[in-house]
Amino acid sequence: MTNSFDSLQQDVNTYYTEKVLTFGTVPKGVDWNSLESQELRFDQLLKICEQDSSFSLNDFGCGYGYLFEYMARRNLSFHYTGFDLSEEMIKLCHARYGNFENCQFLSGSGFSEIADYTVASGILNVKLQYSTHDWKKYVLSILHQLNDLSYKGFSFNVLTSYSDPEYMRDNLYYADPCFYFDYCKRNFSRNVALLHDYNLYEFTILVRK
């Protein structure tokens, strides 16, 4: 990540660290409303993976690592690397899953582990006090990083600009799904899918290489 986003990343780190210290290892600890919606998001993101054979996966912005637990319950054959800016999140990951051999957890701003797939859930939504223009530049930089970290493909979700205006909040980023579909097609791969049909005010994009 470039130095121009250091201050922004520190603010994001502080925001999510305060969430998990307040609520603990529950969906609200990573700013989600419910376990059901969290798992529904995972189902969309994991559509990027060819799940009938072994694969490696990066969870970019892993929070307290619940995606690892969710995947393990589905009896998938995988190696998982969770990464998060928040050291507190990673401490919780080690406490919860440190005894498993098919996972590792890393913290900090420099992440370079390449895997078959990389997924990012929820890390692009909370723009805090930053302008939409500046946050969009940050989002695009993240997408390029997801691409660089992935051999076979990556997926991410974002709140949608098709949300009901009366429920939209100033500190959240509502993205145009058409823009991001087009951007991914033009910059990363011809094989891009836009998922906007799972009853949440967001969308998921899958980029297959």
N, C-alpha and C positions, 0 to 999 in steps of 0.2 A: 504494500500500500504506500502511496506517495506521502511525503511529509505534509503536503497541503491539507490532508485530512486528519492530522494528528489530534488537533483540538476537538474536532467533531467526534472522532473515535473515543476520546477520553470522556466526553459527555455521554455518549452511548453506553460506555462501560459503567459509568457512575449510575446511570438510570437503571440498567438491568441488575447491577449489583444491589442497589437499594431494594428493588423488587424482590429478589430472592432472599435477602436478609429479612424482609418484612413478612413474606408469605411462606417461604420455604419451598420444598420440592413438590409443588403442586402447580397446575396450569397458571394460576395467577402469579406464581413466582417467575414466570417468563412472559407475563402480560397477556396470557390467553384467558378466555372466559370459562372454558369448560374442557374436561377430558375428552368428551365426545367430539368437539370441534377440532381439538388438537389431533386426534387420531384420524379424523376425516382429512385433514391437511396432509398427514403422513401418507395416507392412501394415494392421494394425487401425486405427491412428490416421488413416491417409490415406483410409479408407473414408468419412470425412466430406466429402471433396472431390468435386465434379463434375469429373472429370478429362478430359472430352472437349472442354473449352474452357479458355481461359486463366483463371488465378485467382491471387490473392495469398494468401500464407500466413505467419503468425507462428509461429515455433518458440520457445515460451516455456520457457526453460531449455534452451538449444540445445547446451550443452556445447561440444565442439570442432567442431560444425557438420556432423556426418556425415549428418544427414538431408538437407541440401542436396545432397550428393554422391549420395546414394541416389536422390533424386528426379530429378536431372539424368541419371542413367544410364537412367532409365525414359522419357526423351524427353518429359517433360511440359512444357507451356507454363505457366510460373509466374514470379512474383516472390516471393522469399523474404526474410524478415527474421528473423534470429536474435538472440535476447536472452538474456543470462545475467547473474547477479549477479557472477560471477567475471571480473575483468578479465583474468586469465591465460587463461581459456578464450577470451575474445574476441580476445586477441592471437594465439592459435593459429588461430582462424578466419580472421583477416585474412591470416596467413601462408599458409594452405592455399588460401583461396578468394578472396583480395582482387582477383584479376584478372578475376573474372566480373562481368558487368554486371547480372545479374538477382538479385543478393543484396546485403544489407547486414547488418552485425553491430553490436549496441549492448550496452553494459554499464551497470550501475547499478541502483538500486532503483526509479527512476521511468520506467516504460515506457508510452507512450501511442499507439504506432503501431496504427492500425486496419486490419485486412485482411479479406478474404473469410472466411478460416478461421484459427483458432488451434489449435495442438496443444501438448500438454504431456506429455512422456514421462519418467517416473521421478522427477519433482521432488517427488512427494507421499509417497514411500516411507520416507525416512530421517528419523525424528523425533528422532534423537540422544538427548539426556538429557531431552527434554520429555515431559510427561505426554500420554497419549492424548487427554485432554480438551482441553488447550491446542493440541495439534497439529491436532485436528479443527477447531477454530475457525480456525486458519490455513488449512487445506485449503479450508474454505468461502469464506474471503475470496479465495483464489486462483481458485476457480470463478467467483465474481462478476466478478473481473477478466478472466478468459478470455471471459466473456460480453460484457463491455463492449468488448473489443478485436476483436470478430468481427461482421461483417455477416451472414454466412450460417450460421455454426455453429462449434462447437468440439468437440474431443475430448481425452480425458485417460485415463491409466491409473493404477491403484493396486493394490498387493498385496491379495489377497483374505483375508477372515477365514475362508474355507474351506480354508486351508492346513493341512497336517499339524502338529499341536501340537508334536511333537518337533523340528521344524525351524524353528519360529518363534523370532525373536530379539527381545530387549527393546528394541533401538534402532530397530526397524522398525515401521511403522504398517500394520496389517492392517485394511482397511476392509470394512464390510458393504455388498456390492453392492446389496442391496435398498434400503438407506437412500439411497444416492447416486442410484440410479435414480429413486426417489420424489422426492428433493429437486430433481433437475433437472427432472422433470415439473412440479412445483408452482411452481418459481421461474423457469424459463428458457423452456421450450417444451413443447408437446404432443407434439412429434416427437423422441423420445428412444429410443436403442437401447442395450441392454446386451449386450456381447460377452464371453462367459465360456467359450468353447469352443475355445481355441487352445493348450491343453496347457502353459500356464505358470500359476504360482500367483498370478495377478492377473486383473484384468478391465479392459476398456476401455468407456468410455461415449461415445457420439456424441450431440451435441445439435444438431439441425437447426432453424433458425429459420423 
